[in-house]
């Protein structure tokens, strides 16, 4: 369903992850699972979610390092850290590293669901629209609304690329950096492909080519 809230659950305990997925799906969430830090980072950078549920003790890349890297790359999805590390200093560290909420294990499922609902409400109320060529961009909804009211829908990767460009509109991004930020494990040619897709949907000046360097956002009307 299109209106299902999308949640990324990052938990290396597969039994717990499966239980969480089952309960969240029964609550109407569309659940994506990741069992290690590298996969979590890839999912968080290449797909759009309404909320992230993030364990700390992950193989490959610690949970708070995943969170810090997502924040440094402009991913503002609200995050609830779920961790066996529940001392006040642990909670403070999690919040200081960019989490919106922190819940210690063991936890009450009804409390977890209530906190997720609260995060989603705050996110919906606070998500800013970004000015882009062709109108106003809603990163959460992956849509661009023209002054006429016409709405253009973007794919996950189109929206992820546009968001990176729109959050730093004066910056020129080399292809290699855009691959790192939006298309991990792909080659640089995929950037040209998605720039073409954005231009086809939003107009040829939506993304400008800076010869010999890379791309930047076009000038909003």
C-alpha positions in Angstrom: 0.0 0.0 0.0 1.3 3.5 -0.9 0.4 5.1 2.4 2.2 2.5 4.6 4.8 4.1 6.7 8.2 2.6 5.8 10.6 1.5 8.5 14.1 0.2 8.4 14.8 -2.2 11.3 18.5 -2.8 11.9 19.0 -5.7 14.3 21.6 -8.4 14.2 19.6 -10.8 16.4 17.6 -12.4 13.6 15.0 -13.9 16.0 14.3 -10.5 17.5 14.4 -8.8 14.1 11.8 -11.3 12.8 9.6 -10.7 15.8 9.8 -6.9 15.4 9.1 -7.2 11.7 6.0 -9.4 12.3 4.6 -7.0 14.9 5.4 -3.9 12.9 3.8 -5.3 9.8 0.7 -6.1 11.8 0.6 -2.4 12.8 0.7 -1.3 9.2 4.4 -0.7 8.6 6.3 -1.7 5.5 9.4 -3.3 7.0 12.9 -3.6 5.6 15.4 -5.6 7.6 19.2 -5.2 7.9 21.3 -7.4 10.0 24.7 -5.5 10.0 26.0 -2.0 9.9 27.1 -1.9 6.3 23.8 -3.1 5.0 22.0 -0.6 7.2 24.1 2.2 5.8 23.4 1.1 2.2 19.7 0.9 2.8 19.6 4.2 4.6 21.5 6.0 1.8 19.7 4.5 -1.2 16.1 4.2 0.0 13.6 6.5 1.7 12.1 5.6 5.1 9.7 7.3 7.5 11.6 6.0 10.5 14.7 3.9 11.4 14.8 1.5 14.3 18.6 1.0 15.0 20.4 -1.4 17.3 23.9 -0.3 18.5 25.8 -3.5 18.8 26.0 -4.4 15.1 28.6 -6.4 13.2 30.7 -4.6 10.6 29.8 -1.0 11.7 28.5 0.0 15.1 25.0 1.4 15.2 25.9 5.0 16.2 28.6 5.1 13.5 25.9 4.2 11.0 23.8 7.0 12.4 26.6 9.5 12.2 27.4 8.6 8.6 23.7 8.9 7.6 23.5 12.3 9.3 26.7 13.5 7.7 25.3 12.7 4.3 22.1 14.6 4.8 19.7 11.7 5.8 17.3 13.3 8.3 15.0 10.3 8.8 14.1 10.1 12.5 15.9 7.3 14.4 15.0 5.4 17.5 18.1 3.6 18.9 17.2 0.3 20.5 20.1 -1.0 22.7 21.1 -3.2 25.6 23.3 -0.2 26.6 20.8 1.7 28.7 22.9 3.8 31.2 22.2 7.6 31.1 25.6 8.2 29.5 24.7 5.7 26.8 21.4 7.4 26.1 23.1 10.8 26.1 25.7 9.6 23.6 23.0 8.2 21.3 21.0 11.5 21.3 24.2 13.5 20.8 25.1 11.4 17.8 21.9 12.3 16.1 19.1 9.9 17.4 15.7 11.4 18.1 14.9 8.8 20.7 16.6 6.0 22.7 15.0 2.9 24.2 16.9 0.4 26.3 16.5 -3.4 26.1 14.5 -5.2 27.4 11.6 -3.0 26.3 7.8 -3.1 26.4 6.4 -3.5 22.8 3.5 -1.1 23.4 6.0 1.6 24.5 8.1 1.0 21.4 5.1 1.4 19.2 4.0 4.5 20.9 7.5 6.1 20.5 7.5 5.2 16.8 4.1 6.9 16.4 5.4 10.0 18.2 8.5 10.1 16.0 6.4 9.8 12.8 4.1 12.6 14.0 7.0 15.0 14.7 8.6 14.1 11.4 5.4 14.8 9.4 5.1 18.2 11.2 8.7 19.2 10.8 9.8 17.9 7.3 10.9 21.0 5.4 10.2 21.4 1.7 13.2 22.2 -0.5 13.3 24.6 -3.4 14.2 22.9 -6.6 13.8 23.7 -10.3 10.2 22.9 -11.1 8.7 23.6 -7.7 8.9 22.4 -4.0 10.5 19.1 -3.2 9.1 16.9 -0.4 11.9 14.4 0.4 9.7 12.3 2.7 7.0 12.0 0.1 9.4 11.8 -2.9 7.4 14.4 -4.8 7.9 17.7 -6.5 5.0 20.1 -6.5 4.9 22.7 -9.3 3.5 26.2 -8.7 0.5 25.1 -10.7 -0.2 22.3 -8.2 0.9 19.5 -10.5 2.7 16.8 -8.6 5.7 14.8 -10.0 6.5 11.5 -8.3 10.1 10.4 -8.0 11.6 6.9 -7.4 13.6 6.3 -4.2 16.9 6.8 -6.0 15.8 9.8 -8.0 14.6 11.4 -4.7 17.8 10.5 -2.9 19.9 12.1 -5.6 17.8 15.2 -5.7 17.9 15.5 -2.0 21.7 15.5 -1.9 21.8 18.2 -4.5 19.0 20.3 -3.0 20.4 20.4 0.5 23.6 21.9 -0.8 22.4 23.8 -3.8 25.6 25.8 -4.5 27.9 22.8 -4.3 29.3 21.0 -7.3 29.4 17.2 -6.7 31.9 15.0 -8.5 30.3 11.8 -9.9 32.5 9.7 -7.5 31.1 11.6 -4.5 27.5 11.1 -5.7 28.1 7.4 -6.1 29.4 7.3 -2.5 26.4 9.2 -1.2 23.6 7.8 -3.2 24.6 4.7 -5.2 27.1 2.6 -3.1 28.6 -0.3 -5.0 27.5 1.1 -8.4 29.7 2.6 -11.1 29.8 6.3 -12.0 27.6 5.8 -15.0 24.6 5.3 -12.8 24.8 9.0 -11.8 24.4 10.1 -15.4 21.5 7.8 -15.8 19.6 9.2 -12.8 20.5 12.8 -13.8 18.8 12.0 -17.1 15.7 10.7 -15.3 15.5 13.9 -13.1 15.8 16.1 -16.2 13.2 14.2 -18.0 10.7 14.6 -15.1 11.7 18.1 -13.9 13.1 19.8 -17.0 16.6 19.9 -18.6 17.8 22.6 -16.1 16.9 20.7 -13.0 20.5 19.4 -12.7 23.3 21.3 -14.3 26.5 19.8 -15.6 29.8 21.5 -14.5 32.2 20.4 -17.2 35.1 18.4 -15.9 33.8 18.2 -12.4 30.3 16.9 -12.0 26.8 18.1 -11.2 25.0 20.6 -9.1 21.4 21.6 -8.6 19.9 23.9 -11.2 18.6 27.4 -10.1 15.1 27.2 -8.7 12.6 29.5 -10.5 
